[in-house]
Amino acid sequence: MKIKSLTITEAGIVGALAAPAGTLLMAADLAFFLCRTPSAPKQPYMLLGMAGLMLLLTGVCLLLLEVRHRRITDTCIRSGKRVMATITGIKNYPCCGIHCDYPYAITCAWTDPANQKTHVFTSRPLKSDPSGVLTSGEVPVYLDPDHEKRACVDLSAVLPDEE
């Protein structure tokens, strides 16, 4: 089953660009440092190397977050419990920070029949208002078997194909 939320996120793209850029800066710094004259100051080379190191670490951290997000989503889909949650509304985030390009999200709720506790889930951010294109009033949600607070909302079941 293909879930649309498994596409690469902005953090993954930035990480994929920043990690090699940081590595290149550090390699350039090392080359410049080795080719310098012995009387030249070391500080400019140290700054270039530090900038490269910061870029490299930022890129690696962002890539690790992307991998973790994909693993959690994959675990929910493959071995999670599938429940049908009722769509309760559309969240509209104000245009600030990371939600500026993706200001909408679908909220849904499911009541556990075992203890009558209601769980509320929020989908991944969406680019446009999905109110007019929803194909159903219920959406499948996959609950992580190991962590009760983790869940994956399967938007491919209620939204038309974007292709």
C-alpha positions in Angstrom: 0.0 0.0 0.0 1.4 3.4 -1.0 0.8 6.2 1.5 1.3 9.8 0.2 3.0 10.8 3.4 6.1 8.8 2.5 7.4 11.5 0.2 10.5 13.3 1.2 10.0 16.4 3.4 11.6 19.8 3.3 13.9 18.8 6.2 15.1 15.8 4.2 15.9 18.0 1.2 17.7 20.5 3.2 19.7 17.8 5.0 20.5 16.1 1.7 22.0 19.4 0.4 23.6 20.7 3.6 25.6 17.5 4.5 27.5 17.3 1.2 28.0 21.1 1.2 29.5 20.9 4.7 31.8 18.1 3.6 33.0 20.1 0.6 33.7 23.1 2.8 35.7 21.0 5.2 37.6 19.4 2.4 38.3 22.8 0.8 39.4 24.1 4.2 41.8 21.2 4.6 43.2 21.7 1.1 43.8 25.4 1.7 45.3 24.8 5.1 47.8 22.2 3.7 48.7 24.5 0.8 49.3 27.7 2.9 52.6 29.2 3.7 53.9 28.4 7.2 53.8 32.1 8.2 50.1 32.5 7.2 47.6 32.9 10.0 45.4 29.8 10.8 42.2 31.7 11.8 40.7 32.1 8.3 41.1 28.4 7.7 39.6 27.5 11.0 36.5 29.6 10.3 35.9 27.9 6.9 36.3 24.5 8.5 33.9 25.4 11.4 31.3 26.6 8.9 31.7 23.3 7.0 31.4 21.3 10.2 28.2 23.2 11.2 26.7 22.6 7.8 27.6 18.9 7.9 26.2 18.4 11.4 23.0 20.2 10.5 22.6 18.1 7.3 23.2 14.9 9.1 20.7 15.8 11.9 18.0 16.7 9.4 18.6 13.5 7.4 18.4 11.4 10.7 15.1 13.1 11.5 13.8 12.2 8.0 14.8 8.6 8.4 13.2 8.4 11.9 9.9 9.9 10.6 9.9 7.4 7.7 10.6 4.5 10.1 7.8 5.5 12.5 5.4 5.9 9.6 6.4 2.5 8.1 6.0 0.8 11.4 2.5 2.2 11.9 1.5 1.1 8.4 3.0 -2.4 8.4 2.3 -3.6 11.9 -0.1 -1.1 13.3 -3.8 -1.5 14.2 -6.0 -0.1 11.5 -9.0 1.9 12.8 -11.6 4.1 11.0 -11.6 7.6 12.5 -14.3 10.2 11.9 -13.1 13.4 10.3 -13.9 16.2 12.7 -12.5 19.2 10.9 -9.9 21.0 8.9 -7.1 22.9 10.7 -6.0 26.1 9.1 -2.5 27.1 10.4 -1.6 30.8 10.3 1.1 31.5 7.6 4.3 31.4 9.7 7.3 29.2 9.8 7.1 25.7 8.4 3.3 25.7 7.8 3.4 28.7 5.4 3.4 26.5 2.2 1.2 23.8 3.8 -1.4 25.6 6.0 -4.1 22.9 6.2 -4.4 19.6 8.1 -7.3 17.2 8.6 -8.3 16.3 12.2 -10.1 13.1 13.0 -11.2 11.3 16.1 -11.7 7.6 17.1 -13.2 6.2 20.3 -11.6 3.1 21.6 -14.3 0.6 22.2 -12.4 -1.1 25.0 -12.2 1.9 27.4 -14.4 4.5 25.6 -11.5 7.0 25.4 -11.5 9.3 22.4 -8.3 9.8 20.5 -7.8 12.8 18.2 -5.4 12.6 15.3 -4.0 15.2 12.9 -2.9 14.5 9.4 0.3 15.7 7.7 0.2 19.3 6.5 -1.6 19.9 3.2 -1.1 22.6 0.5 -4.8 23.4 -0.2 -8.1 23.2 1.7 -9.3 19.6 1.3 -12.9 20.4 2.4 -14.4 20.2 -1.1 -12.5 17.1 -2.3 -12.9 14.7 0.6 -14.4 11.4 -0.7 -15.5 10.1 2.7 -16.3 11.2 6.2 -14.0 8.6 7.7 -10.3 8.1 7.3 -8.1 5.0 8.1 -5.6 5.6 10.9 -2.8 3.2 11.7 -1.9 3.0 15.4 1.7 2.2 16.4 1.6 -1.1 18.4 4.6 0.0 20.5 3.6 3.6 21.3 0.0 4.5 21.8 0.5 8.2 21.0 1.9 7.5 17.5 -0.4 7.2 14.6 -0.4 7.6 10.8 -3.5 9.1 9.1 -3.9 7.6 5.6 -5.0 10.5 3.5 -4.8 8.5 0.3 -8.2 6.9 1.2 -10.1 10.2 1.4 -8.3 12.5 -1.0 -8.2 12.2 -4.8 -4.9 11.4 -6.5 -2.7 14.4 -7.0 -1.1 13.0 -10.1 
